[in-house]
Amino acid sequence: MNPSFLMELFEGELNIQAFLQESQRLRLIFQTGAPVMPAGQIVQMFCEGSFVVNKYTWYRVNQNTSTAMNINSNFLTLFVTTKDSGEYKCSGYYNGTLSNSNTLNLTVVERLSNVWVSSTPKDLVSMEGQSVTLYCQAISHPPAVLWSWIRLDEQGGRQEVGIGRELTLSMASESGHYICQAYSNFLALMQQQQSPSHTVYIVYFPMTGSVYAGVAGLVLVLLAGVLLPLLLLWLWRQQAKERAGQKTLATTSAPAKGFTGPAKAPKGRSQAQAGDEGEVYMNCGETNQAYSDLCPAYMTRDDTYATLG
């Protein structure tokens, strides 16, 4: 027999075996969803094969380790979050032989939520010269987002006026309707949102001479409202200090203990002179003694003290 013919026959048998093995291999596909999905969506994987599987087992592959999932079905349905990102595969038994599927990689991206516009200050009308800042708000969004601002005119036209999550306005000519747009194309997953329109009114207020006078008067009124209470408080404190000083003076002017009243006028002086208010006369018998409080124990006679003790 020709050796080449034998070789071709052997290779043919190997190909047939490989085909049979491949036909008995399970295949994992996305029934609903795609390899990259936004959070909050439904993803359904289907484990299909050309043979009847007695029992299915699903695995989640993470860092070269497989974690079995308690699901005996050829379908796996997930309401995905970012924690569901990873690789998945399924397996099943056919005639006592375990057959494994290919792996599917699933990446879940944070969903771009609805966006809206807020402002600071929140007043509906602002004066020209005062800054009004608009903010584009979103509860959730993927890592890379392009934020832009669109101004709508009265005819329905659209004009892009800014990029970024904030837009600051200060001129009366900038009054109008504004919307915020958010766009993302992260990992080839396109997401886009547009906010409702937000109206901004900025009023022009000319500063004429009379207006300046009015503003100056308003400033004076405000200053008076601040300074007048401070002035009244200062006057009250001054009066309190004066009352405290008078009280202290009255206390120090009280007669000493054991002293019954003003001394009698010395001989040779009239009663009227001795009775002058606030005047006290005394005789000093010994001039070499230092002055001290008058001590009644050293009186030699009326109105005369030998020693100042």
C-alpha positions as a Python dict, from the first residue, in 0.01 Angstrom:
ca = {
    (1, 'M'): (0, 0, 0),
    (2, 'N'): (120, 348, -89),
    (3, 'P'): (268, 522, 222),
    (4, 'S'): (142, 861, 108),
    (5, 'F'): (-210, 725, 88),
    (6, 'L'): (-183, 596, 444),
    (7, 'M'): (-62, 936, 560),
    (8, 'E'): (-356, 1117, 396),
    (9, 'L'): (-598, 869, 550),
    (10, 'F'): (-450, 924, 896),
    (11, 'E'): (-470, 1302, 862),
    (12, 'G'): (-828, 1274, 746),
    (13, 'E'): (-921, 1077, 1055),
    (14, 'L'): (-758, 1341, 1275),
    (15, 'N'): (-956, 1615, 1102),
    (16, 'I'): (-1277, 1420, 1150),
    (17, 'Q'): (-1203, 1375, 1518),
    (18, 'A'): (-1120, 1743, 1556),
    (19, 'F'): (-1443, 1835, 1378),
    (20, 'L'): (-1643, 1602, 1602),
    (21, 'Q'): (-1476, 1745, 1912),
    (22, 'E'): (-1542, 2099, 1792),
    (23, 'S'): (-1904, 2018, 1713),
    (24, 'Q'): (-1942, 1884, 2065),
    (25, 'R'): (-1794, 2201, 2214),
    (26, 'L'): (-2029, 2452, 2377),
    (27, 'R'): (-2039, 2806, 2236),
    (28, 'L'): (-2109, 3113, 2448),
    (29, 'I'): (-2266, 3418, 2278),
    (30, 'F'): (-2441, 3742, 2376),
    (31, 'Q'): (-2813, 3689, 2327),
    (32, 'T'): (-2893, 4042, 2454),
    (33, 'G'): (-2637, 4314, 2503),
    (34, 'A'): (-2278, 4361, 2390),
    (35, 'P'): (-1922, 4333, 2523),
    (36, 'V'): (-1942, 4694, 2648),
    (37, 'M'): (-2266, 4798, 2821),
    (38, 'P'): (-2382, 5090, 3036),
    (39, 'A'): (-2481, 5014, 3393),
    (40, 'G'): (-2849, 4948, 3451),
    (41, 'Q'): (-2903, 4751, 3129),
    (42, 'I'): (-2994, 4383, 3085),
    (43, 'V'): (-2731, 4146, 2946),
    (44, 'Q'): (-2821, 3789, 2853),
    (45, 'M'): (-2564, 3525, 2757),
    (46, 'F'): (-2657, 3201, 2578),
    (47, 'C'): (-2463, 2876, 2611),
    (48, 'E'): (-2544, 2674, 2299),
    (49, 'G'): (-2432, 2334, 2165),
    (50, 'S'): (-2533, 2071, 1908),
    (51, 'F'): (-2592, 1811, 2176),
    (52, 'V'): (-2809, 1767, 2480),
    (53, 'V'): (-2640, 1885, 2798),
    (54, 'N'): (-2734, 1712, 3121),
    (55, 'K'): (-2622, 1995, 3354),
    (56, 'Y'): (-2494, 2346, 3291),
    (57, 'T'): (-2245, 2533, 3506),
    (58, 'W'): (-2153, 2900, 3470),
    (59, 'Y'): (-1822, 3052, 3574),
    (60, 'R'): (-1695, 3403, 3624),
    (61, 'V'): (-1323, 3430, 3552),
    (62, 'N'): (-1133, 3679, 3766),
    (63, 'Q'): (-753, 3698, 3778),
    (64, 'N'): (-705, 3347, 3635),
    (65, 'T'): (-948, 3197, 3884),
    (66, 'S'): (-1296, 3071, 3800),
    (67, 'T'): (-1587, 3116, 4039),
    (68, 'A'): (-1881, 2884, 3981),
    (69, 'M'): (-2229, 3037, 3970),
    (70, 'N'): (-2523, 2834, 4093),
    (71, 'I'): (-2715, 2849, 3765),
    (72, 'N'): (-2829, 2528, 3587),
    (73, 'S'): (-2953, 2684, 3266),
    (74, 'N'): (-2822, 2759, 2921),
    (75, 'F'): (-2913, 3129, 2979),
    (76, 'L'): (-2743, 3377, 3212),
    (77, 'T'): (-2933, 3703, 3267),
    (78, 'L'): (-2773, 4001, 3446),
    (79, 'F'): (-2904, 4345, 3536),
    (80, 'V'): (-2553, 4479, 3513),
    (81, 'T'): (-2358, 4713, 3738),
    (82, 'T'): (-1992, 4811, 3716),
    (83, 'K'): (-1914, 4520, 3953),
    (84, 'D'): (-2026, 4272, 3685),
    (85, 'S'): (-1733, 4350, 3457),
    (86, 'G'): (-1521, 4042, 3383),
    (87, 'E'): (-1498, 3721, 3179),
    (88, 'Y'): (-1768, 3452, 3170),
    (89, 'K'): (-1785, 3093, 3042),
    (90, 'C'): (-2017, 2795, 3068),
    (91, 'S'): (-1971, 2417, 3075),
    (92, 'G'): (-2190, 2107, 3043),
    (93, 'Y'): (-2176, 1728, 3047),
    (94, 'Y'): (-2239, 1524, 2731),
    (95, 'N'): (-2230, 1145, 2762),
    (96, 'G'): (-2030, 1180, 3082),
    (97, 'T'): (-1776, 1410, 2918),
    (98, 'L'): (-1731, 1770, 3037),
    (99, 'S'): (-1737, 2030, 2763),
    (100, 'N'): (-1631, 2392, 2822),
    (101, 'S'): (-1730, 2695, 2620),
    (102, 'N'): (-1528, 2987, 2501),
    (103, 'T'): (-1503, 3295, 2728),
    (104, 'L'): (-1688, 3624, 2683),
    (105, 'N'): (-1549, 3951, 2818),
    (106, 'L'): (-1808, 4192, 2959),
    (107, 'T'): (-1723, 4555, 3047),
    (108, 'V'): (-1985, 4763, 3229),
    (109, 'V'): (-1944, 5141, 3206),
    (110, 'E'): (-2107, 5391, 3443),
    (111, 'R'): (-2428, 5517, 3287),
    (112, 'L'): (-2463, 5882, 3185),
    (113, 'S'): (-2773, 5989, 3374),
    (114, 'N'): (-3010, 6272, 3288),
    (115, 'V'): (-2851, 6616, 3324),
    (116, 'W'): (-2998, 6941, 3452),
    (117, 'V'): (-2883, 7300, 3511),
    (118, 'S'): (-2853, 7481, 3844),
    (119, 'S'): (-2733, 7837, 3904),
    (120, 'T'): (-2566, 8061, 4163),
    (121, 'P'): (-2727, 8286, 4269),
    (122, 'K'): (-3067, 8125, 4231),
    (123, 'D'): (-3245, 8458, 4170),
    (124, 'L'): (-3448, 8470, 3850),
    (125, 'V'): (-3327, 8824, 3769),
    (126, 'S'): (-2973, 8961, 3823),
    (127, 'M'): (-2820, 9304, 3771),
    (128, 'E'): (-2550, 9356, 3510),
    (129, 'G'): (-2208, 9326, 3668),
    (130, 'Q'): (-2318, 9051, 3905),
    (131, 'S'): (-2186, 8710, 3803),
    (132, 'V'): (-2432, 8429, 3735),
    (133, 'T'): (-2273, 8083, 3722),
    (134, 'L'): (-2452, 7787, 3562),
    (135, 'Y'): (-2364, 7430, 3662),
    (136, 'C'): (-2433, 7116, 3457),
    (137, 'Q'): (-2542, 6845, 3702),
    (138, 'A'): (-2557, 6466, 3659),
    (139, 'I'): (-2608, 6191, 3915),
    (140, 'S'): (-2374, 5948, 3734),
    (141, 'H'): (-2148, 5955, 3430),
    (142, 'P'): (-1857, 5758, 3277),
    (143, 'P'): (-1494, 5865, 3328),
    (144, 'A'): (-1462, 6072, 3008),
    (145, 'V'): (-1741, 6319, 2929),
    (146, 'L'): (-1744, 6627, 2705),
    (147, 'W'): (-1963, 6901, 2859),
    (148, 'S'): (-2081, 7189, 2640),
    (149, 'W'): (-2324, 7483, 2663),
    (150, 'I'): (-2575, 7585, 2397),
    (151, 'R'): (-2761, 7917, 2384),
    (152, 'L'): (-3102, 7923, 2214),
    (153, 'D'): (-3217, 8237, 2033),
    (154, 'E'): (-3571, 8355, 1974),
    (155, 'Q'): (-3581, 8196, 1628),
    (156, 'G'): (-3486, 7853, 1764),
    (157, 'G'): (-3124, 7875, 1655),
    (158, 'R'): (-2848, 7713, 1857),
    (159, 'Q'): (-2507, 7859, 1936),
    (160, 'E'): (-2232, 7684, 2133),
    (161, 'V'): (-2108, 7933, 2392),
    (162, 'G'): (-1890, 7731, 2628),
    (163, 'I'): (-1718, 7404, 2716),
    (164, 'G'): (-1700, 7253, 3064),
    (165, 'R'): (-1942, 7191, 3347),
    (166, 'E'): (-1963, 7561, 3446),
    (167, 'L'): (-2061, 7873, 3255),
    (168, 'T'): (-2033, 8226, 3402),
    (169, 'L'): (-2244, 8517, 3270),
    (170, 'S'): (-2243, 8885, 3374),
    (171, 'M'): (-2362, 9099, 3081),
    (172, 'A'): (-2719, 9198, 2997),
    (173, 'S'): (-2657, 9088, 2638),
    (174, 'E'): (-2601, 8733, 2768),
    (175, 'S'): (-2962, 8697, 2883),
    (176, 'G'): (-3138, 8402, 2723),
    (177, 'H'): (-3213, 8031, 2733),
    (178, 'Y'): (-2927, 7788, 2797),
    (179, 'I'): (-2901, 7410, 2781),
    (180, 'C'): (-2618, 7178, 2880),
    (181, 'Q'): (-2507, 6882, 2670),
    (182, 'A'): (-2306, 6582, 2791),
    (183, 'Y'): (-2138, 6345, 2545),
    (184, 'S'): (-1928, 6032, 2607),
    (185, 'N'): (-1764, 5781, 2374),
    (186, 'F'): (-1580, 5576, 2636),
    (187, 'L'): (-1465, 5231, 2509),
    (188, 'A'): (-1665, 5289, 2189),
    (189, 'L'): (-1986, 5313, 2392),
    (190, 'M'): (-2158, 5639, 2293),
    (191, 'Q'): (-2382, 5809, 2548),
    (192, 'Q'): (-2541, 6154, 2518),
    (193, 'Q'): (-2776, 6362, 2732),
    (194, 'Q'): (-2923, 6712, 2706),
    (195, 'S'): (-3068, 6919, 2989),
    (196, 'P'): (-3395, 7117, 2984),
    (197, 'S'): (-3345, 7486, 2904),
    (198, 'H'): (-3254, 7724, 3186),
    (199, 'T'): (-3350, 8093, 3148),
    (200, 'V'): (-3118, 8372, 3263),
    (201, 'Y'): (-3227, 8738, 3294),
    (202, 'I'): (-2952, 8998, 3340),
    (203, 'V'): (-3086, 9354, 3356),
    (204, 'Y'): (-2886, 9659, 3249),
    (205, 'F'): (-2910, 9937, 3512),
    (206, 'P'): (-2743, 10268, 3402),
    (207, 'M'): (-2560, 10451, 3682),
    (208, 'T'): (-2664, 10816, 3621),
    (209, 'G'): (-2592, 11107, 3856),
    (210, 'S'): (-2924, 11067, 4038),
    (211, 'V'): (-2864, 10694, 4069),
    (212, 'Y'): (-2519, 10756, 4216),
    (213, 'A'): (-2678, 11002, 4463),
    (214, 'G'): (-2937, 10745, 4558),
    (215, 'V'): (-2672, 10478, 4604),
    (216, 'A'): (-2467, 10719, 4816),
    (217, 'G'): (-2773, 10795, 5029),
    (218, 'L'): (-2838, 10426, 5072),
    (219, 'V'): (-2478, 10376, 5182),
    (220, 'L'): (-2513, 10658, 5436),
    (221, 'V'): (-2833, 10507, 5572),
    (222, 'L'): (-2662, 10172, 5609),
    (223, 'L'): (-2363, 10332, 5782),
    (224, 'A'): (-2594, 10521, 6017),
    (225, 'G'): (-2772, 10198, 6099),
    (226, 'V'): (-2438, 10050, 6199),
    (227, 'L'): (-2273, 10348, 6368),
    (228, 'L'): (-2575, 10470, 6570),
    (229, 'P'): (-2603, 10151, 6780),
    (230, 'L'): (-2227, 10165, 6840),
    (231, 'L'): (-2251, 10528, 6954),
    (232, 'L'): (-2539, 10451, 7190),
    (233, 'L'): (-2346, 10158, 7331),
    (234, 'W'): (-2040, 10383, 7391),
    (235, 'L'): (-2254, 10646, 7573),
    (236, 'W'): (-2414, 10378, 7789),
    (237, 'R'): (-2072, 10243, 7887),
    (238, 'Q'): (-1947, 10595, 7971),
    (239, 'Q'): (-2249, 10654, 8194),
    (240, 'A'): (-2194, 10319, 8359),
    (241, 'K'): (-1832, 10412, 8430),
    (242, 'E'): (-1940, 10747, 8579),
    (243, 'R'): (-2197, 10580, 8807),
    (244, 'A'): (-1934, 10329, 8917),
    (245, 'G'): (-1690, 10613, 8994),
    (246, 'Q'): (-1947, 10802, 9201),
    (247, 'K'): (-2028, 10490, 9397),
    (248, 'T'): (-1659, 10430, 9470),
    (249, 'L'): (-1613, 10794, 9580),
    (250, 'A'): (-1910, 10773, 9816),
    (251, 'T'): (-1769, 10457, 9971),
    (252, 'T'): (-1421, 10606, 10032),
    (253, 'S'): (-1572, 10926, 10175),
    (254, 'A'): (-1769, 10744, 10451),
    (255, 'P'): (-1659, 10818, 10816),
    (256, 'A'): (-1408, 10576, 10967),
    (257, 'K'): (-1520, 10329, 11227),
    (258, 'G'): (-1525, 10490, 11573),
    (259, 'F'): (-1540, 10844, 11432),
    (260, 'T'): (-1880, 11000, 11506),
    (261, 'G'): (-1863, 11304, 11284),
    (262, 'P'): (-1667, 11611, 11192),
    (263, 'A'): (-1438, 11754, 11460),
    (264, 'K'): (-1542, 12059, 11659),
    (265, 'A'): (-1399, 12386, 11550),
    (266, 'P'): (-1084, 12485, 11744),
    (267, 'K'): (-1091, 12767, 11990),
    (268, 'G'): (-1055, 13102, 11839),
    (269, 'R'): (-1248, 13016, 11523),
    (270, 'S'): (-1606, 13101, 11465),
    (271, 'Q'): (-1872, 12831, 11447),
    (272, 'A'): (-1948, 12932, 11091),
    (273, 'Q'): (-1589, 12887, 10989),
    (274, 'A'): (-1571, 12548, 11158),
    (275, 'G'): (-1888, 12436, 10992),
    (276, 'D'): (-1766, 12481, 10638),
    (277, 'E'): (-1851, 12173, 10443),
    (278, 'G'): (-1557, 11943, 10375),
    (279, 'E'): (-1315, 12126, 10610),
    (280, 'V'): (-1157, 11953, 10910),
    (281, 'Y'): (-914, 12130, 11144),
    (282, 'M'): (-680, 11962, 11387),
    (283, 'N'): (-396, 12061, 11619),
    (284, 'C'): (-73, 11871, 11618),
    (285, 'G'): (95, 11869, 11964),
    (286, 'E'): (416, 11698, 11850),
    (287, 'T'): (544, 11787, 11512),
    (288, 'N'): (811, 11518, 11503),
    (289, 'Q'): (555, 11240, 11462),
    (290, 'A'): (469, 11115, 11118),
    (291, 'Y'): (113, 11169, 11007),
    (292, 'S'): (-123, 10879, 11049),
    (293, 'D'): (-489, 10817, 11119),
    (294, 'L'): (-631, 11018, 11409),
    (295, 'C'): (-654, 10791, 11710),
    (296, 'P'): (-900, 10901, 11987),
    (297, 'A'): (-679, 10724, 12250),
    (298, 'Y'): (-418, 11000, 12223),
    (299, 'M'): (-653, 11298, 12273),
    (300, 'T'): (-525, 11534, 12551),
    (301, 'R'): (-836, 11746, 12540),
    (302, 'D'): (-1113, 11832, 12297),
    (303, 'D'): (-989, 11868, 11941),
    (304, 'T'): (-626, 11821, 12049),
    (305, 'Y'): (-413, 11511, 11983),
    (306, 'A'): (-74, 11448, 12147),
    (307, 'T'): (22, 11173, 11909),
    (308, 'L'): (-106, 11083, 11564),
    (309, 'G'): (-123, 10703, 11591),
}
